[in-house]
Amino acid sequence: MKPKKGKPASARALRCAIYTRKSTEEGLEQEFNSLDAQREAGEAYIKSQQHEGWVCLPTKYDDGGFTGANMDRPAIRRLLADIEAGKVDCVVVYKVDRLSRSLLDFARIMATFEGHKVSFVSVTQAFNTATSMGRLILNVLLSFAQFEREMISERTRDKIAAARRKGKWSGGMPILGYNVAETKLVVNEGEAKLVRQIFDLYLEHQSLLAVVGELRARGCRTKRWTTKKGHARGGRAFDKGSLYQLLTNIAYVGKVRYKDEAHAGEHKAIVDAGVFDRVQTLLQRNGRTGGTAVRNKHGALLRGLLHCRACNCGMSHSYSSKGSRRYRYYVCQRAQKNGWQSCPSPSVPAGEIERVVIDAFEIYQP
């Protein structure tokens, strides 16, 4: 009696992982969405290769709402980790650009595949990565995918530029004094009153830190809003940086900015143009620093290295003048933003602390 023929003893199952991706979250809440469609196509392809020993792994590698322009995707990281652990023999995608739209990232992914002898299959684009011609076709397809992504980015930038030049609000973080209704800025009267008070306070005190102290004493906070996903944003206490951004925002005089251009906006102004111009003049006079090179023209040895132990934040180099003499200091950044009273040791003499460090190096020099 002849023995029954079967598969050779050396044959083994080819474990196939299906990777799916969709750039936006739109439609993912549906019962059958784009990720499901991609996975169904992958499963059908694997089933057609069942005679070759292909087996579909049950683990799902789905990235819904993630761009293919980078590798910051949870499912692709899990997939690569499983490949390195030897759990995957083949990766199946619906199209090449589902895996990546960056030629550099794709090259790194393929290097990982080749290093672990993992094959790669696109359901709608037939090629074999085991051959040089297959790799060439793959790189050509990916180059077109990257070109398409760059064209989309350019069109988006052009659309934003055109909207700004027409005075339209083109998205971003809402600002104090306005609400967003149907993609337009609408005046919030209560917040608008606070904005006008802030401008008046700066004209009165002519100091950012003095105004910050006044606003904190009154319990005033930055704009608070809720995102479409239900996350709360903003609502923080004012500091020197957030106050400066508010005082220099031309949206308050009914304008929108695009790069160095200013255009009349569709929204109403809530600050008088004369008040706004006077504030800008004072800010330029009081806040003129001359840039990074000028701020460090005295050669501060410890610039960017010192930390305030009490506040656990960095200390920046500064100086003051009295007559013909100039005094250098390292100042706690928290004290700079929130006022001197916010730090127990807001500044230290620059010359003395630099001398201590230099002496320490001389003592321990071998």
ABEGO torsion letter per residue (X at the ends): XBBBBBBBAABBBBBBBBBBBBABABGAABABBAAAAAAAAAAAAAAAAAAAGBBBBABBBBBBGBBAABABBAAAAAAAAAAAAGABABBBBABAAAABABAAAAAAAAAAAAAAGBBBBBAABBBBAABAAAAAAAAAAAAAAAAAAAAAAAAAAAAAAAAAAAGBBAEEBBBBGBBBBGGBBBBBAAAAAAAAAAAAAAAAAGBAAAAAAAAAAAGBBBBBBBBAAGBBBEGBBBBAAAAAAAAABAAAAGBBBBEABBBBBABBBABBAAAAAAAAAAAAAAABAGEAAAAAAAGBAABGABBBAAAGBBBBBBBBBBEABBBBBBBBAAAAAAEAAABABABBBAAAAAAAAAAAAAAABX
